[in-house]
């Protein structure tokens, strides 16, 4: 990964982009992720922050994460 950093490989997407981050994630810095997110060209992109989570919002805030998934991928299509 150090030889081919992701920002050097992916700078444009033709599909929706979602970055789902926990505010207290110290494994993947939210600030670094946001900086990279801001450089990506995509027509439909979303940076979602779970304010009471670290690296695993899908476990640390299960109900809120599930609501977000349903609202984003199920209810949005109705």
C-alpha positions as CSV (number, residue, x, y, z in Angstrom):
1,X,0.0,0.0,0.0
2,X,2.9,2.4,0.6
3,X,4.1,1.9,-2.9
4,X,0.7,2.6,-4.4
5,X,-1.3,4.9,-2.0
6,X,-5.0,4.9,-2.6
7,X,-5.2,8.7,-3.3
8,X,-2.8,8.2,-6.2
9,X,-5.0,5.4,-7.6
10,X,-8.6,6.6,-7.0
11,X,-9.4,10.3,-7.7
12,X,-12.6,10.0,-9.7
13,X,-15.6,7.8,-9.3
14,X,-18.7,7.2,-11.5
15,X,-20.6,5.6,-8.7
16,X,-22.0,7.0,-5.4
17,X,-19.3,7.4,-2.7
18,X,-19.9,7.0,1.0
19,X,-17.3,7.5,3.7
20,X,-18.8,6.3,7.0
21,X,-16.6,7.3,10.0
22,X,-16.7,7.2,13.7
23,X,-15.7,10.5,15.3
24,X,-13.3,8.8,17.7
25,X,-11.7,6.4,15.2
26,X,-7.9,6.4,15.8
27,X,-7.3,3.5,13.4
28,X,-8.5,5.6,10.5
29,X,-8.2,9.3,11.2
30,X,-11.5,11.1,10.3
31,X,-9.5,14.2,9.4
32,X,-7.2,12.3,7.0
33,X,-10.3,10.5,5.5
34,X,-12.1,13.8,5.1
35,X,-9.1,15.4,3.3
36,X,-8.9,12.4,0.9
37,X,-12.7,12.5,0.5
38,X,-12.6,16.1,-0.5
39,X,-10.1,15.4,-3.3
40,X,-12.3,12.7,-4.9
41,X,-14.4,13.8,-7.9
42,X,-17.8,12.1,-7.7
43,X,-21.2,13.4,-8.6
44,X,-22.9,11.8,-5.6
45,X,-20.7,11.7,-2.5
46,X,-21.4,11.7,1.3
47,X,-19.2,11.9,4.4
48,X,-21.1,10.5,7.3
49,X,-19.8,10.8,10.9
50,X,-21.1,8.8,13.8
51,X,-20.5,11.0,16.8
52,X,-20.4,8.3,19.5
53,X,-18.3,5.8,17.7
54,X,-14.7,4.9,17.0
55,X,-13.7,2.4,14.3
56,X,-16.9,0.3,14.2
57,X,-20.0,2.5,14.1
58,X,-22.0,-0.5,12.8
59,X,-21.4,-2.2,16.2
60,X,-21.0,0.8,18.5
61,X,-24.1,2.6,17.3
62,X,-26.1,-0.3,15.8
63,X,-29.5,1.2,15.8
64,X,-28.3,4.6,14.3
65,X,-26.2,2.8,11.7
66,X,-29.1,0.5,10.7
67,X,-31.4,3.5,10.4
68,X,-28.9,5.2,8.2
69,X,-28.5,2.1,6.0
70,X,-32.3,1.8,5.6
71,X,-32.8,5.5,5.0
72,X,-30.0,5.6,2.5
73,X,-30.4,2.3,0.5
74,X,-34.0,1.2,1.0
75,X,-36.3,4.1,1.8
76,X,-34.5,6.4,-0.7
77,X,-35.5,4.1,-3.5
78,X,-39.3,4.1,-2.7
